[in-house]
Amino acid sequence: MSEKLPQQNNNEEIDLGQLFSAIGGLFQKLFNFIGSIFKGILSAIIYTIKPLIVHFKVVVVVLIISVTLGYIYEKSNDPIYYSEMLVKPYFESKYQLSNNINYFNALISSKNVKELSRIFEIDTLSAKELIGFDLEAGPESQNDLFIEYDEYIKSIDTSLVDELTYQDYIDKRDFMSGRVFAIKAKSNDISIFPRLQEGFRKTFENEFSKYQKHVRDTMAYIDRLSLTTELSRLDSIQKTYLAAIREESKNRNLVFGTSSMLPLQEEKRATKEYELFLREQGIRHKLNELNRTIAEENTFFDILAPFDKLGKKDKSFEYSYRLLFPAIALVLFILWFLVLKAFKYIKDYE
């Protein structure tokens, strides 16, 4: 047996050595693979910008010409102005708002100035100056997001609460989950924006939002009736207690031999009256909250910040032609070079 032990140890050392060698080979292949990826990316970048370096003089001439043409084209066109309006829709009318934005843009694209003039109650010359509308998410504070998350958690099945964290909700919520939206209007007319508000005000109403408001108002009426009925009952109970107290105060001198029990009876009665008082305050608080909600959400949307009287000049990249034209020229130059290289490779391929 003593002769077999060293042979067994040697076999174990060989197996471990092979294992470590295999692991080292795997890591080496992994590093080589990652290195080849970075090398390929670097080669692609160099191959892409190579024509810009090789034909530097041609590129400079193309850039000068494109910048000049972009500057001339930018100056020859009327400037584009924009303004934003912040709105807070109610009764799910935000979906109608999104639909209206798409409809208005379709009218502008088709140059249907008569329909635009009718909707916004402006003349056709002003309607012709409209460029388009964008719907964006409005500003939201962290507190608003927490309140929205809390309301969402209360509305879903309790078994799903633990599976959806606050961060998951924020990451997965879509654009239409917000409560405040920014309507961005663009036009060649710097002073048209205040006149566009009435058009949005009229187009918010639809059958679904009207139905939602009707349901809310009906439920509010039922809740208000229930709360006022409960208040009247509490008032009757309180009047009964007051009548009993007055009656006992009149007959107190006629009670004989029960003076030791009177303080205990008064303490119980005061406790009962305090409970009724707290209950009444709670009902009145619910009633006030209900009335405030009805008063605040009595329209289909609120304008939190109207359009500016005068729009601001749009300096975004898509309208800065002195920058846009050179960028397009460079892209076309690189694509033309790549196409020539591809044709040459195919022609010389054997």
CYANA upper distance limits for C-alpha pairs under 8 A (distance plus 0.5 A):
  1 MET  CA      5 LEU  CA      7.28
  2 SER  CA      6 PRO  CA      8.27
  3 GLU  CA      7 GLN  CA      8.00
  4 LYS  CA      8 GLN  CA      6.89
  5 LEU  CA      9 ASN  CA      6.93
  6 PRO  CA     10 ASN  CA      6.73
  7 GLN  CA     11 ASN  CA      6.84
  8 GLN  CA     12 GLU  CA      6.89
  9 ASN  CA     13 GLU  CA      6.79
 10 ASN  CA     14 ILE  CA      6.72
 11 ASN  CA     15 ASP  CA      6.68
 12 GLU  CA     16 LEU  CA      6.70
 13 GLU  CA     17 GLY  CA      6.56
 14 ILE  CA     18 GLN  CA      6.68
 15 ASP  CA     19 LEU  CA      6.67
 16 LEU  CA     20 PHE  CA      6.68
 17 GLY  CA     21 SER  CA      6.55
 18 GLN  CA     22 ALA  CA      6.55
 19 LEU  CA     23 ILE  CA      6.73
 20 PHE  CA     24 GLY  CA      6.54
 21 SER  CA     25 GLY  CA      6.63
 22 ALA  CA     26 LEU  CA      6.78
 23 ILE  CA     27 PHE  CA      6.84
 24 GLY  CA     28 GLN  CA      6.60
 25 GLY  CA     29 LYS  CA      6.68
 26 LEU  CA     30 LEU  CA      6.66
 27 PHE  CA     31 PHE  CA      6.63
 28 GLN  CA     32 ASN  CA      6.60
 29 LYS  CA     33 PHE  CA      6.54
 30 LEU  CA     34 ILE  CA      6.75
 31 PHE  CA     35 GLY  CA      6.48
 32 ASN  CA     36 SER  CA      6.53
 33 PHE  CA     37 ILE  CA      6.86
 34 ILE  CA     38 PHE  CA      6.96
 35 GLY  CA     39 LYS  CA      6.49
 36 SER  CA     40 GLY  CA      6.42
 37 ILE  CA     41 ILE  CA      6.73
 38 PHE  CA     42 LEU  CA      6.60
 39 LYS  CA     43 SER  CA      6.54
 40 GLY  CA     44 ALA  CA      6.60
 41 ILE  CA     45 ILE  CA      6.76
 42 LEU  CA     46 ILE  CA      6.67
 43 SER  CA     47 TYR  CA      6.40
 44 ALA  CA     48 THR  CA      6.53
 45 ILE  CA     49 ILE  CA      6.82
 46 ILE  CA     50 LYS  CA      6.25
 47 TYR  CA     51 PRO  CA      8.25
 48 THR  CA    334 ILE  CA      7.34
 49 ILE  CA     53 ILE  CA      7.24
 49 ILE  CA    334 ILE  CA      8.14
 50 LYS  CA     54 VAL  CA      6.59
 51 PRO  CA     55 HIS  CA      6.20
 51 PRO  CA     56 PHE  CA      8.27
 51 PRO  CA    334 ILE  CA      7.37
 51 PRO  CA    337 PHE  CA      7.40
 52 LEU  CA     56 PHE  CA      5.98
 52 LEU  CA     59 VAL  CA      6.82
 52 LEU  CA    334 ILE  CA      8.16
 55 HIS  CA     59 VAL  CA      6.73
 56 PHE  CA     60 VAL  CA      6.73
 57 LYS  CA     61 VAL  CA      6.88
 58 VAL  CA     62 VAL  CA      6.70
 59 VAL  CA     63 LEU  CA      6.59
 59 VAL  CA    330 LEU  CA      8.23
 60 VAL  CA     64 ILE  CA      6.70
 61 VAL  CA     65 ILE  CA      6.72
 62 VAL  CA     66 SER  CA      6.54
 62 VAL  CA    326 PRO  CA      8.28
 62 VAL  CA    329 ALA  CA      7.64
 63 LEU  CA     67 VAL  CA      6.45
 63 LEU  CA    326 PRO  CA      5.97
 63 LEU  CA    329 ALA  CA      7.78
 63 LEU  CA    330 LEU  CA      8.29
 64 ILE  CA     68 THR  CA      6.66
 65 ILE  CA     69 LEU  CA      6.66
 66 SER  CA     70 GLY  CA      6.45
 66 SER  CA    322 ARG  CA      7.97
 66 SER  CA    325 PHE  CA      5.98
 66 SER  CA    326 PRO  CA      5.63
 66 SER  CA    329 ALA  CA      7.41
 67 VAL  CA     71 TYR  CA      6.57
 67 VAL  CA    321 TYR  CA      8.42
 67 VAL  CA    322 ARG  CA      5.43
 67 VAL  CA    323 LEU  CA      7.34
 67 VAL  CA    325 PHE  CA      6.96
 67 VAL  CA    326 PRO  CA      6.34
 68 THR  CA     72 ILE  CA      6.70
 68 THR  CA    322 ARG  CA      7.60
 69 LEU  CA     73 TYR  CA      6.53
 69 LEU  CA    322 ARG  CA      7.91
 69 LEU  CA    325 PHE  CA      8.13
 70 GLY  CA     74 GLU  CA      6.45
 70 GLY  CA    320 SER  CA      8.49
 70 GLY  CA    321 TYR  CA      5.11
 70 GLY  CA    322 ARG  CA      4.62
 70 GLY  CA    323 LEU  CA      7.75
 70 GLY  CA    324 LEU  CA      7.86
 70 GLY  CA    325 PHE  CA      6.11
 70 GLY  CA    326 PRO  CA      8.39
 71 TYR  CA     75 LYS  CA      6.66
 71 TYR  CA    321 TYR  CA      6.97
 71 TYR  CA    322 ARG  CA      5.34
 72 ILE  CA     76 SER  CA      6.57
 73 TYR  CA     77 ASN  CA      6.85
 73 TYR  CA    321 TYR  CA      7.59
 74 GLU  CA     78 ASP  CA      8.48
 74 GLU  CA    319 TYR  CA      8.34
 74 GLU  CA    320 SER  CA      7.62
 74 GLU  CA    321 TYR  CA      6.27
 74 GLU  CA    322 ARG  CA      7.63
 78 ASP  CA    188 ASN  CA      6.81
 79 PRO  CA    188 ASN  CA      6.50
 79 PRO  CA    313 LYS  CA      7.45
 79 PRO  CA    314 ASP  CA      8.26
 80 ILE  CA    131 ILE  CA      8.46
 80 ILE  CA    186 LYS  CA      7.16
 80 ILE  CA    187 SER  CA      6.18
 80 ILE  CA    188 ASN  CA      5.30
 80 ILE  CA    189 ASP  CA      8.23
 80 ILE  CA    313 LYS  CA      6.40
 80 ILE  CA    314 ASP  CA      6.13
 81 TYR  CA    186 LYS  CA      6.10
 81 TYR  CA    187 SER  CA      5.89
 81 TYR  CA    188 ASN  CA      6.40
 81 TYR  CA    189 ASP  CA      7.52
 81 TYR  CA    190 ILE  CA      6.37
 81 TYR  CA    311 GLY  CA      5.77
 81 TYR  CA    312 LYS  CA      5.65
 81 TYR  CA    313 LYS  CA      4.85
 81 TYR  CA    314 ASP  CA      5.79
 82 TYR  CA    184 LYS  CA      7.23
 82 TYR  CA    185 ALA  CA      5.96
 82 TYR  CA    186 LYS  CA      4.86
 82 TYR  CA    187 SER  CA      6.86
 82 TYR  CA    190 ILE  CA      8.36
 82 TYR  CA    311 GLY  CA      5.56
 82 TYR  CA    312 LYS  CA      5.89
 82 TYR  CA    313 LYS  CA      6.90
 82 TYR  CA    314 ASP  CA      6.68
 83 SER  CA    184 LYS  CA      6.25
 83 SER  CA    185 ALA  CA      6.08
 83 SER  CA    186 LYS  CA      7.34
 83 SER  CA    193 PHE  CA      7.34
 83 SER  CA    307 PHE  CA      6.31
 83 SER  CA    308 ASP  CA      6.57
 83 SER  CA    310 LEU  CA      8.35
 83 SER  CA    311 GLY  CA      5.60
 83 SER  CA    312 LYS  CA      6.96
 84 GLU  CA    182 ALA  CA      6.69
 84 GLU  CA    183 ILE  CA      5.91
 84 GLU  CA    184 LYS  CA      4.93
 84 GLU  CA    185 ALA  CA      6.85
 84 GLU  CA    306 PRO  CA      7.89
 84 GLU  CA    307 PHE  CA      6.00
 84 GLU  CA    308 ASP  CA      7.83
 85 MET  CA    182 ALA  CA      6.09
 85 MET  CA    183 ILE  CA      5.65
 85 MET  CA    184 LYS  CA      7.14
 85 MET  CA    303 ILE  CA      7.82
 85 MET  CA    304 LEU  CA      8.13
 85 MET  CA    305 ALA  CA      5.97
 85 MET  CA    306 PRO  CA      5.28
 85 MET  CA    307 PHE  CA      5.33
 85 MET  CA    308 ASP  CA      8.49
 86 LEU  CA    138 GLY  CA      7.26
 86 LEU  CA    180 VAL  CA      7.31
 86 LEU  CA    181 PHE  CA      6.21
 86 LEU  CA    182 ALA  CA      5.07
 86 LEU  CA    183 ILE  CA      6.89
 86 LEU  CA    303 ILE  CA      6.54
 86 LEU  CA    304 LEU  CA      5.77
 86 LEU  CA    305 ALA  CA      5.40
 86 LEU  CA    306 PRO  CA      7.06
 87 VAL  CA    180 VAL  CA      6.30
 87 VAL  CA    181 PHE  CA      5.99
 87 VAL  CA    182 ALA  CA      6.96
 87 VAL  CA    183 ILE  CA      8.13
 87 VAL  CA    301 PHE  CA      7.13
 87 VAL  CA    302 ASP  CA      6.08
 87 VAL  CA    303 ILE  CA      5.03
 87 VAL  CA    304 LEU  CA      5.93
 87 VAL  CA    305 ALA  CA      7.57
 88 LYS  CA    179 ARG  CA      6.41
 88 LYS  CA    180 VAL  CA      5.21
 88 LYS  CA    181 PHE  CA      6.98
 88 LYS  CA    301 PHE  CA      5.92
 88 LYS  CA    302 ASP  CA      5.65
 88 LYS  CA    303 ILE  CA      7.00
 88 LYS  CA    304 LEU  CA      7.39
 89 PRO  CA     93 SER  CA      6.19
 89 PRO  CA     94 LYS  CA      5.96
 89 PRO  CA    179 ARG  CA      7.34
 89 PRO  CA    180 VAL  CA      7.72
 89 PRO  CA    300 PHE  CA      6.48
 89 PRO  CA    301 PHE  CA      4.52
 89 PRO  CA    302 ASP  CA      6.90
 90 TYR  CA     94 LYS  CA      7.79
 90 TYR  CA    209 SER  CA      8.48
 90 TYR  CA    297 GLU  CA      7.35
 90 TYR  CA    299 THR  CA      7.75
 90 TYR  CA    300 PHE  CA      5.55
 90 TYR  CA    301 PHE  CA      5.89
 91 PHE  CA    209 SER  CA      5.63
 91 PHE  CA    210 LYS  CA      8.25
 91 PHE  CA    212 GLN  CA      6.09
 91 PHE  CA    213 LYS  CA      6.63
 91 PHE  CA    300 PHE  CA      6.96
 92 GLU  CA     96 GLN  CA      8.39
 92 GLU  CA    208 PHE  CA      8.50
 92 GLU  CA    209 SER  CA      6.59
 92 GLU  CA    212 GLN  CA      8.32
 93 SER  CA     97 LEU  CA      6.82
 93 SER  CA    204 PHE  CA      6.72
 93 SER  CA    205 GLU  CA      7.63
 93 SER  CA    206 ASN  CA      8.19
 93 SER  CA    209 SER  CA      6.18
 93 SER  CA    300 PHE  CA      7.04
 93 SER  CA    301 PHE  CA      8.01
 94 LYS  CA     98 SER  CA      6.81
 94 LYS  CA    176 MET  CA      8.00
 95 TYR  CA     99 ASN  CA      6.75
 95 TYR  CA    176 MET  CA      8.27
 96 GLN  CA    100 ASN  CA      6.51
 96 GLN  CA    203 THR  CA      8.47
 96 GLN  CA    204 PHE  CA      6.70
 96 GLN  CA    205 GLU  CA      8.28
 96 GLN  CA    206 ASN  CA      7.81
 97 LEU  CA    101 ILE  CA      6.76
 97 LEU  CA    203 THR  CA      8.32
 97 LEU  CA    204 PHE  CA      6.73
 98 SER  CA    102 ASN  CA      7.04
 98 SER  CA    135 LEU  CA      7.51
 99 ASN  CA    103 TYR  CA      6.72
100 ASN  CA    104 PHE  CA      6.54
100 ASN  CA    203 THR  CA      7.78
101 ILE  CA    105 ASN  CA      6.76
101 ILE  CA    133 PHE  CA      6.73
101 ILE  CA    134 ASP  CA      7.49
101 ILE  CA    135 LEU  CA      7.59
102 ASN  CA    106 ALA  CA      6.68
103 TYR  CA    107 LEU  CA      6.78
104 PHE  CA    108 ILE  CA      6.77
104 PHE  CA    116 LEU  CA      7.90
104 PHE  CA    132 GLY  CA      8.03
104 PHE  CA    133 PHE  CA      7.87
105 ASN  CA    109 SER  CA      6.61
105 ASN  CA    132 GLY  CA      6.00
105 ASN  CA    133 PHE  CA      6.86
106 ALA  CA    110 SER  CA      6.67
107 LEU  CA    111 LYS  CA      6.46
107 LEU  CA    112 ASN  CA      5.64
107 LEU  CA    113 VAL  CA      7.88
107 LEU  CA    115 GLU  CA      7.97
107 LEU  CA    116 LEU  CA      7.44
108 ILE  CA    112 ASN  CA      6.74
108 ILE  CA    113 VAL  CA      7.75
108 ILE  CA    116 LEU  CA      8.30
108 ILE  CA    128 LYS  CA      8.46
108 ILE  CA    130 LEU  CA      7.47
108 ILE  CA    131 ILE  CA      7.39
108 ILE  CA    132 GLY  CA      7.20
111 LYS  CA    128 LYS  CA      7.84
112 ASN  CA    116 LEU  CA      7.07
113 VAL  CA    117 SER  CA      6.36
113 VAL  CA    124 THR  CA      6.15
113 VAL  CA    127 ALA  CA      6.02
113 VAL  CA    128 LYS  CA      6.38
114 LYS  CA    118 ARG  CA      6.71
114 LYS  CA    124 THR  CA      6.73
114 LYS  CA    127 ALA  CA      8.42
115 GLU  CA    119 ILE  CA      6.67
116 LEU  CA    120 PHE  CA      6.60
116 LEU  CA    121 GLU  CA      8.42
116 LEU  CA    122 ILE  CA      8.40
116 LEU  CA    124 THR  CA      8.30
116 LEU  CA    127 ALA  CA      6.51
117 SER  CA    121 GLU  CA      5.84
117 SER  CA    122 ILE  CA      5.37
117 SER  CA    123 ASP  CA      6.07
117 SER  CA    124 THR  CA      6.01
117 SER  CA    126 SER  CA      8.46
117 SER  CA    127 ALA  CA      6.19
118 ARG  CA    122 ILE  CA      7.51
119 ILE  CA    199 GLY  CA      5.94
120 PHE  CA    195 ARG  CA      7.64
120 PHE  CA    196 LEU  CA      6.13
120 PHE  CA    197 GLN  CA      8.22
120 PHE  CA    198 GLU  CA      6.84
120 PHE  CA    199 GLY  CA      4.72
120 PHE  CA    200 PHE  CA      8.27
121 GLU  CA    195 ARG  CA      8.37
121 GLU  CA    198 GLU  CA      8.36
121 GLU  CA    199 GLY  CA      7.65
122 ILE  CA    126 SER  CA      6.93
122 ILE  CA    127 ALA  CA      7.11
122 ILE  CA    195 ARG  CA      7.83
123 ASP  CA    127 ALA  CA      6.83
124 THR  CA    128 LYS  CA      6.57
125 LEU  CA    129 GLU  CA      7.35
126 SER  CA    130 LEU  CA      7.73
126 SER  CA    189 ASP  CA      7.80
126 SER  CA    192 ILE  CA      7.71
129 GLU  CA    187 SER  CA      6.00
129 GLU  CA    188 ASN  CA      5.64
129 GLU  CA    189 ASP  CA      6.47
130 LEU  CA    186 LYS  CA      6.77
130 LEU  CA    187 SER  CA      4.83
130 LEU  CA    188 ASN  CA      7.01
130 LEU  CA    189 ASP  CA      8.10
131 ILE  CA    185 ALA  CA      8.24
131 ILE  CA    186 LYS  CA      5.65
131 ILE  CA    187 SER  CA      5.33
131 ILE  CA    188 ASN  CA      7.59
132 GLY  CA    185 ALA  CA      6.58
132 GLY  CA    186 LYS  CA      5.86
132 GLY  CA    187 SER  CA      7.62
133 PHE  CA    183 ILE  CA      7.44
133 PHE  CA    184 LYS  CA      6.05
133 PHE  CA    185 ALA  CA      5.08
133 PHE  CA    186 LYS  CA      6.76
134 ASP  CA    183 ILE  CA      6.39
134 ASP  CA    184 LYS  CA      5.48
134 ASP  CA    185 ALA  CA      7.07
135 LEU  CA    181 PHE  CA      7.42
135 LEU  CA    182 ALA  CA      6.42
135 LEU  CA    183 ILE  CA      5.41
135 LEU  CA    184 LYS  CA      6.84
136 GLU  CA    181 PHE  CA      6.36
136 GLU  CA    182 ALA  CA      5.56
136 GLU  CA    183 ILE  CA      6.95
136 GLU  CA    184 LYS  CA      8.06
137 ALA  CA    175 PHE  CA      7.25
137 ALA  CA    178 GLY  CA      7.37
137 ALA  CA    180 VAL  CA      7.16
137 ALA  CA    181 PHE  CA      5.28
137 ALA  CA    182 ALA  CA      6.36
138 GLY  CA    178 GLY  CA      8.19
138 GLY  CA    179 ARG  CA      8.35
138 GLY  CA    180 VAL  CA      5.31
138 GLY  CA    181 PHE  CA      4.69
138 GLY  CA    182 ALA  CA      5.48
139 PRO  CA    180 VAL  CA      7.47
139 PRO  CA    181 PHE  CA      8.31
140 GLU  CA    144 ASP  CA      6.69
140 GLU  CA    145 LEU  CA      7.53
140 GLU  CA    180 VAL  CA      8.06
141 SER  CA    145 LEU  CA      7.07
142 GLN  CA    146 PHE  CA      6.81
143 ASN  CA    147 ILE  CA      6.77
144 ASP  CA    148 GLU  CA      6.66
145 LEU  CA    149 TYR  CA      6.56
145 LEU  CA    170 ILE  CA      8.47
146 PHE  CA    150 ASP  CA      6.62
146 PHE  CA    166 TYR  CA      8.47
147 ILE  CA    151 GLU  CA      6.72
148 GLU  CA    152 TYR  CA      6.68
149 TYR  CA    153 ILE  CA      6.66
149 TYR  CA    166 TYR  CA      7.28
149 TYR  CA    169 TYR  CA      7.69
150 ASP  CA    154 LYS  CA      6.86
151 GLU  CA    155 SER  CA      6.88
152 TYR  CA    156 ILE  CA      7.09
153 ILE  CA    158 THR  CA      8.38
153 ILE  CA    161 VAL  CA      6.83
154 LYS  CA    158 THR  CA      8.42
156 ILE  CA    160 LEU  CA      7.66
156 ILE  CA    161 VAL  CA      8.06
157 ASP  CA    161 VAL  CA      7.56
160 LEU  CA    164 LEU  CA      7.19
161 VAL  CA    165 THR  CA      8.14
164 LEU  CA    168 ASP  CA      6.43
164 LEU  CA    169 TYR  CA      6.94
165 THR  CA    169 TYR  CA      6.76
166 TYR  CA    170 ILE  CA      6.80
167 GLN  CA    171 ASP  CA      6.63
168 ASP  CA    172 LYS  CA      6.57
169 TYR  CA    173 ARG  CA      6.31
173 ARG  CA    177 SER  CA      6.74
185 ALA  CA    193 PHE  CA      7.88
187 SER  CA    192 ILE  CA      8.13
190 ILE  CA    310 LEU  CA      5.95
190 ILE  CA    311 GLY  CA      5.57
190 ILE  CA    312 LYS  CA      8.08
191 SER  CA    309 LYS  CA      6.51
191 SER  CA    310 LEU  CA      5.43
191 SER  CA    311 GLY  CA      7.03
192 ILE  CA    196 LEU  CA      7.50
192 ILE  CA    309 LYS  CA      8.33
192 ILE  CA    310 LEU  CA      8.27
193 PHE  CA    197 GLN  CA      7.95
193 PHE  CA    307 PHE  CA      6.25
193 PHE  CA    308 ASP  CA      7.13
193 PHE  CA    309 LYS  CA      6.99
193 PHE  CA    310 LEU  CA      7.71
193 PHE  CA    311 GLY  CA      7.59
194 PRO  CA    306 PRO  CA      7.97
194 PRO  CA    307 PHE  CA      5.98
194 PRO  CA    308 ASP  CA      7.06
194 PRO  CA    309 LYS  CA      6.27
196 LEU  CA    200 PHE  CA      7.45
197 GLN  CA    201 ARG  CA      6.78
197 GLN  CA    306 PRO  CA      8.11
197 GLN  CA    307 PHE  CA      7.95
198 GLU  CA    202 LYS  CA      6.77
199 GLY  CA    203 THR  CA      6.89
200 PHE  CA    204 PHE  CA      6.86
201 ARG  CA    301 PHE  CA      8.36
204 PHE  CA    300 PHE  CA      7.06
204 PHE  CA    301 PHE  CA      7.94
205 GLU  CA    209 SER  CA      6.86
205 GLU  CA    210 LYS  CA      7.23
205 GLU  CA    300 PHE  CA      7.16
206 ASN  CA    210 LYS  CA      6.58
207 GLU  CA    211 TYR  CA      6.60
208 PHE  CA    212 GLN  CA      6.68
209 SER  CA    213 LYS  CA      6.65
209 SER  CA    300 PHE  CA      7.91
210 LYS  CA    214 HIS  CA      6.61
211 TYR  CA    215 VAL  CA      6.70
212 GLN  CA    216 ARG  CA      6.71
213 LYS  CA    217 ASP  CA      6.55
214 HIS  CA    218 THR  CA      6.58
215 VAL  CA    219 MET  CA      6.66
216 ARG  CA    220 ALA  CA      6.52
217 ASP  CA    221 TYR  CA      6.61
217 ASP  CA    294 ILE  CA      8.26
218 THR  CA    222 ILE  CA      6.87
219 MET  CA    223 ASP  CA      6.62
220 ALA  CA    224 ARG  CA      6.44
220 ALA  CA    290 LEU  CA      7.57
220 ALA  CA    294 ILE  CA      8.36
221 TYR  CA    225 LEU  CA      6.59
222 ILE  CA    226 SER  CA      6.69
223 ASP  CA    227 LEU  CA      6.62
224 ARG  CA    228 THR  CA      6.58
224 ARG  CA    287 LEU  CA      7.07
224 ARG  CA    290 LEU  CA      8.10
225 LEU  CA    229 THR  CA      6.55
226 SER  CA    230 GLU  CA      6.70
227 LEU  CA    231 LEU  CA      6.67
227 LEU  CA    283 ILE  CA      6.90
227 LEU  CA    284 ARG  CA      8.46
227 LEU  CA    287 LEU  CA      7.21
228 THR  CA    232 SER  CA      6.73
229 THR  CA    233 ARG  CA      6.84
230 GLU  CA    234 LEU  CA      6.72
230 GLU  CA    283 ILE  CA      8.48
231 LEU  CA    235 ASP  CA      6.60
231 LEU  CA    280 GLU  CA      7.10
231 LEU  CA    283 ILE  CA      7.65
232 SER  CA    236 SER  CA      6.76
233 ARG  CA    237 ILE  CA      6.77
234 LEU  CA    238 GLN  CA      6.58
234 LEU  CA    276 LEU  CA      7.59
234 LEU  CA    280 GLU  CA      7.55
235 ASP  CA    239 LYS  CA      6.65
236 SER  CA    240 THR  CA      6.71
237 ILE  CA    241 TYR  CA      6.81
238 GLN  CA    242 LEU  CA      6.71
238 GLN  CA    273 GLU  CA      7.79
238 GLN  CA    276 LEU  CA      8.01
239 LYS  CA    243 ALA  CA      6.59
240 THR  CA    244 ALA  CA      6.67
241 TYR  CA    245 ILE  CA      6.65
241 TYR  CA    273 GLU  CA      8.30
242 LEU  CA    246 ARG  CA      6.73
243 ALA  CA    247 GLU  CA      6.66
244 ALA  CA    248 GLU  CA      6.61
245 ILE  CA    249 SER  CA      6.56
246 ARG  CA    250 LYS  CA      6.84
247 GLU  CA    251 ASN  CA      6.87
248 GLU  CA    252 ARG  CA      6.22
251 ASN  CA    255 VAL  CA      7.32
255 VAL  CA    259 SER  CA      8.17
258 THR  CA    262 LEU  CA      7.24
259 SER  CA    263 PRO  CA      8.47
261 MET  CA    265 GLN  CA      6.96
262 LEU  CA    266 GLU  CA      6.75
263 PRO  CA    267 GLU  CA      6.65
264 LEU  CA    268 LYS  CA      6.83
265 GLN  CA    269 ARG  CA      6.73
266 GLU  CA    270 ALA  CA      6.60
267 GLU  CA    271 THR  CA      6.70
268 LYS  CA    272 LYS  CA      6.77
269 ARG  CA    273 GLU  CA      6.73
270 ALA  CA    274 TYR  CA      6.66
271 THR  CA    275 GLU  CA      6.81
272 LYS  CA    276 LEU  CA      6.84
273 GLU  CA    277 PHE  CA      6.66
274 TYR  CA    278 LEU  CA      6.73
275 GLU  CA    279 ARG  CA      6.68
276 LEU  CA    280 GLU  CA      6.62
277 PHE  CA    281 GLN  CA      6.77
278 LEU  CA    282 GLY  CA      6.74
279 ARG  CA    283 ILE  CA      6.84
280 GLU  CA    284 ARG  CA      6.68
281 GLN  CA    285 HIS  CA      6.58
282 GLY  CA    286 LYS  CA      6.85
283 ILE  CA    287 LEU  CA      6.68
284 ARG  CA    288 ASN  CA      6.58
285 HIS  CA    289 GLU  CA      6.69
286 LYS  CA    290 LEU  CA      6.63
287 LEU  CA    291 ASN  CA      6.69
288 ASN  CA    292 ARG  CA      6.55
289 GLU  CA    293 THR  CA      6.66
290 LEU  CA    294 ILE  CA      6.80
291 ASN  CA    295 ALA  CA      6.63
292 ARG  CA    296 GLU  CA      6.53
293 THR  CA    297 GLU  CA      6.40
294 ILE  CA    298 ASN  CA      6.26
297 GLU  CA    301 PHE  CA      8.45
314 ASP  CA    319 TYR  CA      7.83
315 LYS  CA    319 TYR  CA      6.99
315 LYS  CA    320 SER  CA      6.83
316 SER  CA    320 SER  CA      6.84
317 PHE  CA    321 TYR  CA      8.11
317 PHE  CA    323 LEU  CA      7.69
317 PHE  CA    324 LEU  CA      7.22
318 GLU  CA    324 LEU  CA      7.20
319 TYR  CA    324 LEU  CA      8.22
320 SER  CA    324 LEU  CA      6.57
321 TYR  CA    325 PHE  CA      6.10
322 ARG  CA    326 PRO  CA      7.54
323 LEU  CA    327 ALA  CA      6.92
324 LEU  CA    328 ILE  CA      6.75
325 PHE  CA    329 ALA  CA      6.61
326 PRO  CA    330 LEU  CA      6.68
327 ALA  CA    331 VAL  CA      6.83
328 ILE  CA    332 LEU  CA      6.65
329 ALA  CA    333 PHE  CA      6.58
330 LEU  CA    334 ILE  CA      6.73
331 VAL  CA    335 LEU  CA      6.67
332 LEU  CA    336 TRP  CA      6.53
333 PHE  CA    337 PHE  CA      6.80
334 ILE  CA    338 LEU  CA      6.73
335 LEU  CA    339 VAL  CA      6.59
336 TRP  CA    340 LEU  CA      6.74
337 PHE  CA    341 LYS  CA      6.76
338 LEU  CA    342 ALA  CA      6.62
339 VAL  CA    343 PHE  CA      6.72
340 LEU  CA    344 LYS  CA      6.66
341 LYS  CA    345 TYR  CA      6.60
342 ALA  CA    346 ILE  CA      6.69
343 PHE  CA    347 LYS  CA      6.51
344 LYS  CA    348 ASP  CA      6.61
345 TYR  CA    349 TYR  CA      6.39
